Amino acid sequence: MAAWWPTKNIADRAQLVGNAECAKCHTDKAATQATTPMAHAGARAANAEILREREKLSGSLPPYNYEIARNSAGSTYSVSDGAQRMSAQLEWAFGIAHTGQTYIYSHDAVYYESRVSFYRTLDSLALTTGHLSESPSSLGAALGRRMDSGETQHCFGCHTSGSMIAGRFDAAHATPGVTCEQCHGAGAKHVAAMKAGKIDEGRRAILNPRKLSAVASVDFCGACHRTWADVLQTGVTGVANVRFQPYRLESSKCWGRGGDARLACFACHDPHQPLVTETASYDSKCLLCHVTKQLGEKKDGGSAQDNSLAGKTEHVAGRGEKVADHPGAACPVATSNCTSCHMPKVEVPSMHAPFTDHRIRIVRDAAAYPN
């Protein structure tokens, strides 16, 4: 992958200290991060909640019928054409279960992606996004798609932690989900320096993505959430790329050529906290740009200092003027729930669920989806 991924490869597994060590100092962040979708991006199949809750899952893609059945070892995944049957023991479950989940199995040290995935809205198995809808010519092809080494490493790199050590792929010792060190880098040197009181050295020994520039930070998140590079490489067009949030964000007019820190991923989303879904909670972020009146202007009965609130801004809808350092024009329609109009949800048929489009824009009625 062309995406920038500075914490991907660890030279030695001994450099990894684990979340428990991180939590000794970063107690609150570690506790809430464990509840995030990223922390649950991957699970060993035997521990996958969806599979543990259900004795059996099924789906049909004629002429093939699919089934995932729980057993003492975990879950067995099978495909049948009515005359023959082929099965594999599932090893990994990738994806957050509130939308969907795809399954991984292996044969002769090669990994395969299941042709069907679980979708929450269907509560059953259906074609995995990205797989061809045409019927495969063999049971083996109907069971799943072989993943090459690069794709395998990338999938495990986004859904697990510590799968690449010293340039070698090691899924057997990978930690399920995205942990602290998958984003911040190996922590052994950081921990040792901090314990020795070498604070500056300790800070340099760990990556803090918040210190990255707007463009670099979005590219960093885009290593998993997909950037322009991924779109160019894969040629994914249409509503399917609405899931590539960094690509969509950087396609926004307000992002500009050099980016804007007020629009960077971390400006709206704290990776240590569960995803916030209430649209109104993002209004304050939108109003950092879309303001028309600087507080601090003297109002009746008060001084400028009393009314300034230390240079904060006030949004005035309906005027459309712009402030020099806040170039967004005011919205003439509303001052709340901004994202519900300007970042609409787009249904992805193959995912059986809607996704928030991060290409910020004025959405015209009946306008085509902008690639």
N, C-alpha and C positions, 0 to 999 in steps of 0.2 A: 504494500500500500504506500501511496505517496504522502499520506497524512503524517504530520509531525507528531511523534509519540515518544517524548524524552524519557518516560518512566517504564517503557515496555520491557526492556531487556535487563535482567539482573545478572551480575557477574558471578555471584555465589549465593546459594540459598541461605547460607549462614548470615547473610546481610539482612535477611528479613526477620523482623522481630514480632510481627503479628499484632492484631488489633488490641489484644489484652494489654500489651506493653504501651501502645499509644494511649490507651484509656487511662493509664495511671496519671497522666498530666492533662490530657484532653478529654476529660470524663464526659462532659455534656455532649460534645461533638460526636464522640464515639458511640454514645448511647443512642442518639437520634439518627445517626448515619445508619445504624444497624436496622432501622425501620424503613429505609428508603427503597424505592424500586431498584436502584443500582445494586444495593446490597443483596437483593434477591434476583439478580439478573440471570443467575445460573444455579443449578442444584444437581447433585447426584440424583439419578432417577429414583433410587431407593428412598430418598428423602423428599422428593417433590410433592408438595402439598396436594396438587390436583390429582396425582396418581395415587396418593395414599388415601384420599377421600373417596375414591371410586373403585369399586371392584373391577369395573369394566368400562371401557370407552369404545365407541364404534363409529364407523362412517362408511360411506359407499361412493366410489368413483367408478361406475360401470366400465368394464366388466369386473372390476376388483372390489372386494369388500375388505375393510380394515378393522382391526381390533387391537386394543391394548388391555391386557388382563394382568391384574396384580397377582403376585405369587410370593413365596417365602424369600426369594432372592431379590425382589423388586418388581419389575414389570416386563412382560414379554409382549413384543410388538409383532403382529402377524398380518399377512396379506393372503387372500385366497381368490382364485378365479372360478371357484366352484368345483374344480377337479383336483387342483393341487394347492398346497399351502406352503408358505415360507415364513420363518420366524427369526427374530433376533432379540437378544436381551438388551434392553435399553440401558445406557450408561449415564447419559446426561439429559437434563431438561433445561432448555434455554428460553428465556423470556419471562416477563412478569405475568403471572397468571390472571390478572384482572382484565387483560386484553387477549393474550394468546400465549401458546407455549409450543415450541418445536423440540423434537427429540433427536438425540444423537446415539448411534451405535457404531461398533467397529467390527471389522473382519480382516484378519491377517494384518493387523497393525494399521489399517486404513480406516479413516472415519467416514461415516455416511450420515446424511441428513434425511430424516424421515419424510416421505412424500406427503404425509398428512400431518396436520398439527391440531392441537386443541384450541378452540375459540370459545371464549366465555359467552358471547351472545348466542351462540348455537348450542353450547353445552355438549358438543360432540366434535368429531374429527372431520376436517375438510382439507382441501388441497393447500399445501404449504405455499406461502407467498414466494414467488420467484420460480416455482416449478411449472413446467409446461403442462397445459391442460389436456394435450393429446395423450391417448392411452399408451403406456409403454408396451413394448412387444414381448417383454419377459417378466416373470415374477420378481427376479432380482432387481430389475429397473423399476418395477412397481413398488417395491419395498422402500427404496430410497435412492438418493443421488450421492454418488461418490464425490467427496470434497478433496481438492488438491491440497498440498501441504501449506501453501500460502493462505488459502481460505480457512483451513483448519486452525492455523495459528492465529489468524485475525479473529475468528469466532470465539475461540477460547480466551483470547486477549481481552475481549470486551465483556464476556460473560463470567469469567473466572479471574482469579489473581494468582500470580506466580507460576504461570504455565510455561514461560520462557526463561530458562536459566542458562547463562553462558552461551547463548545462541542456540541452545537445544530445546526442542519442544518436549515438555514433560507433563502430560495431562494427568498422569497417575498421582502426582503430588500437588496438583493445583488446588487452590482454595476456592470453593464455590462463591460466586458473587464478586462484586467489586469492593475491595477492602481499602483501608487507608493508604497502604503502600502502593496500590495499583495506580493511584493518582499522584501521590506525593513522593514516590520513589522509596527504595530500601531505607529502613530507619535505623540500622545498627550504629552507623557513624554519628547520626544526629543524637540518638539517645546517649551514647557514650560521652559526647562532647557536652551535652546539657547537664548530665550528672556530674561532670568534672568542673562545672561552672564556666565552661568556655562557650558563653552564650552566642557570640557572633559566629564562631566557628560552627556551632550547632545549627544555627539558622541557615548558614550557607550549605550545610550538608543535606538539606531537605528541600524539595521543590514546593514553593507556594504559588499555585497558579494565579492567585489574585494579583501578583506582582507582574504578571505578563501584560503586554500591550493588548488592546482590544482585539486586534486581528490575531495575534498569537494565541490568546486565550480561547477564541472561538475555534481556531484550528486545532487546539489541544482537545477541546471537547469533541470536535469533529472527527478525531481519530476513531471514535466509536459511533458518534451520531451523524456522521457523513458530511462532507464538504463538497465544494465545486470539483475537487479532484476525483471524488468517487463518482459523481455524475458524469464527468468526462470519460472516465474509465469504463463505467458500466453502461452508459447510454440510457439510463433509466429516465423516462420522460412521463409526463402526465401525472395524474393524482398519486401514483405510487411514490413519487419523490417528496410528497408532503411529509413523510416520516424523516426526511433528512433536514432536521431543524437548522443546523448551521448553514447549510447551503441556501435554504429558504431565507434565513435572516440576512445573509450577505447579499441576497438578491433584492433586498428592500432599498428603495430610493434613499431613505433616511440613513442607511448605513454609510453611504459615501464611499470614497475610494480608500480612505485611510482608517475607516471604522470609527466607532464612537463608543467609548467605555460605558455610556449610559444605556447602550443596547447590547453589550456583551452578555453572554449566557449567565454569568454569575451576578449580573445586575438585577436579574429577576428571579433567578433560581439559586437557592442555597443547597449545594450538593450534600450537605450534612443534615438536611431536613426533608421530610416527606414532601412530595410534590403538592403545591397549593393549586386547587382547581377552581376556586371561586374567582370569577372574572373581576369583581370589584377590588380584589386585593392587589391587582396590578395597576390600578388607576394612578397611584402616586408615582409610579415609574414613568408612565406616559406623560404625566404633567411636569416632569423634569424638563421636557423639551417643549411641550405644547402649552405655553403660557403667554399672556399678553400684557401683564401688569406687574411691575416690580413692587413688592411690599416695601415700605420705607417712604412712600409718598405721604406727606402729611395729611391726616384725616381730621375732620371736625373734632375739636376738643382734645387733641392729642399731639404729641411731638412725633417727629420722624423716627426717633429712636424707639419710642414706645410701640410704634406700629411696624417697625422693620423686621422684627423676629430674626435678627442677624442675617439679613440678606435673603431670606427665603422668598419664594414666589407665590403669586396668587393667580389662579386660573380664572379667566373671564370668558365665558362661552359667547359666541355669536358675533364677535368683532372681527376676527381674522387677522389682526395685526401680528407682527412678529417682534420678538425682543432679540437684540443683537447676539447675546450668548446663549439663547434658547430659540433656535431658528424654526421650531415647529409652529405652524399657525394653529389658532384655537379652532376647535371643532364647533360648527354652528348648530349641531344637533343635540349634543349632550356632553356632560362632564363626568360621567360615570360609566362603568362597564365598557370601557373603550375597546378592549380586546374582542368583545362579542361581535363587534362590527368590523374592526380593522384587522383582526386575526381570526377569520372564520374557521369553523370546524369543517373539515372536508372528509367525506366518507370514502374509505378505500375499500372497494368491493372485495378484494382478495383477503383483506384483513378482517372484514365483517365488523368494522368499528370506525368511528370518526377520529381524526387527528387534528389538532390545532395547527393551522397554517402559520408558520413564523415569517412569511413574507408580508410585512406590514404594508398596508395599502388602503386606498379607498376602493371598496368593493362595489362594482357596478352590477345592477340587476342583469341577469342573463349573460354576464361576461364569462368568457372561456377561462378555464384554469390557466393562470400564467406560468409557463415553464421558466 
